[in-house]
């Protein structure tokens, strides 16, 4: 595959990923993974490193009304990265802090 993430996943470098075939709303994609695989794997800490807005519902922030659904899950756990550079050194402390936030099993709300 030409996609670098798909190449890494095919080599077993990721123990699990969200489904690359379904990319309707990234926030929902991650929430679905947390509800299904995350709960099964006993995830207790997580952070979303993404260049897309995952919390704000304001269009001027790059968000939308679809972010309201899981905003409380992503508040404090989303680090918005730059598309060209990814996670920066200045963002690392916030990412580590997000990983330390308690995460009980997420409520089952997907339909």
C-alpha positions in Angstrom: 0.0 0.0 0.0 1.1 3.6 -0.6 -0.3 4.9 2.7 2.6 5.0 5.2 0.2 4.2 8.1 -1.2 1.2 6.3 2.4 0.0 5.7 3.2 0.3 9.4 0.0 -1.5 10.3 0.6 -4.3 7.9 4.0 -4.9 9.5 2.5 -5.2 12.9 3.9 -1.9 14.2 0.5 -0.8 15.6 -1.4 -3.2 17.9 -4.7 -1.6 16.8 -6.0 1.3 14.7 -9.3 2.9 13.9 -10.9 1.6 10.7 -9.2 3.3 7.7 -12.2 2.5 5.5 -14.7 4.5 7.6 -13.7 8.2 8.0 -17.0 10.0 8.4 -16.1 12.1 11.5 -12.8 11.5 13.1 -14.2 12.1 16.6 -16.8 9.4 16.0 -14.3 7.0 14.5 -12.1 7.3 17.6 -15.1 7.0 20.0 -16.2 3.9 18.2 -12.7 2.4 18.7 -12.8 3.3 22.4 -16.2 1.7 22.9 -15.3 -1.5 21.0 -11.6 -2.3 21.1 -10.6 0.1 23.8 -13.1 -1.4 26.3 -12.1 -4.9 25.2 -8.4 -4.1 25.7 -8.9 -2.4 29.0 -7.8 1.1 27.9 -7.4 3.3 30.9 -5.5 6.3 29.4 -5.5 7.8 25.9 -4.8 10.9 23.9 -5.9 11.8 20.4 -3.0 13.4 18.4 -4.7 14.7 15.3 -4.5 17.5 12.8 -8.3 17.7 12.7 -10.4 19.6 15.3 -12.0 17.0 17.6 -13.6 19.1 20.3 -15.0 22.4 19.1 -18.3 22.7 17.4 -17.5 26.1 16.0 -16.9 26.2 12.3 -14.3 28.9 12.7 -12.2 26.5 14.7 -12.5 23.8 12.1 -15.2 22.0 14.1 -18.8 21.3 13.5 -22.1 20.4 15.2 -21.1 16.7 14.9 -18.4 17.3 17.6 -21.0 17.9 20.3 -21.7 14.1 20.5 -18.4 13.2 22.2 -17.0 16.5 23.2 -16.8 15.6 26.9 -14.7 12.5 26.0 -12.2 14.5 24.0 -11.9 17.6 26.3 -8.4 17.6 27.6 -7.4 14.5 25.6 -7.1 16.1 22.1 -3.8 17.6 21.0 -4.3 19.3 17.6 -1.1 18.8 15.7 0.2 20.5 12.6 -0.4 18.5 9.4 3.1 19.0 8.1 5.0 18.3 11.4 2.8 16.2 13.7 3.4 16.4 17.4 5.8 19.1 18.5 8.0 19.1 21.5 6.0 21.9 23.1 2.9 19.7 22.9 4.5 16.7 24.6 3.6 17.8 28.2 -0.1 18.2 27.4 -0.1 14.8 25.6 1.5 13.2 28.7 -1.0 14.9 31.0 -3.9 13.6 28.8 -2.6 10.1 29.2 -2.7 10.4 33.0 -6.4 11.5 33.0 -8.6 8.7 34.5 -10.7 6.9 31.9 -13.3 4.5 33.1 -15.0 2.3 30.6 -16.8 4.6 28.2 -20.6 4.7 28.2 -22.2 2.7 25.4 -23.8 5.5 23.4 -23.1 4.6 19.7 -26.1 3.6 17.7 
